């Protein structure tokens, strides 16, 4: 019986100390991203444990110029202290120009990651985003994008 009360107390304490998601966060997300490299990243609070994330990536090289916009709906769950983990789902669109080969593409994406919310308005995250592209000429397969994010919260 004492163990049951201890478990209920710990669950209640965890729920009471759960962090809130900041209203806005703006920063960068840097990773492989199938050749896109860095992205400008924006997160927007929706409700208690949900937010939207929008990432704009671009690529400017000798062989191809491209941009990609991805939007994700995320569920955020507190772990302990300043740590949260999150999962999300969404999609995106993009455009590419590779000399004689240019066009647009679409993708569906998932997201799973962990983040740390510092005492200062800084959020650092590490996540994996599988993306399935829909364009035979540019992106028509599954890409696993692993990235580090740094965002200023306001």
Secondary structure, DSSP 8 states (H G I E B T S, - for coil): -HHHHHHHHHHHHHHHT-----SEEEEEEEE-GGGT-EEEEEEEEEETTEEEEEEEEEEE-SS-EEEEEEEEEEEEEEEETTEEEEEEEEEEEEEEEETTEEEEEEEEEEEEEEEEE-SSSEEEEEEEEEEEEEBTTTB-SEEEEEEEEEEEE-
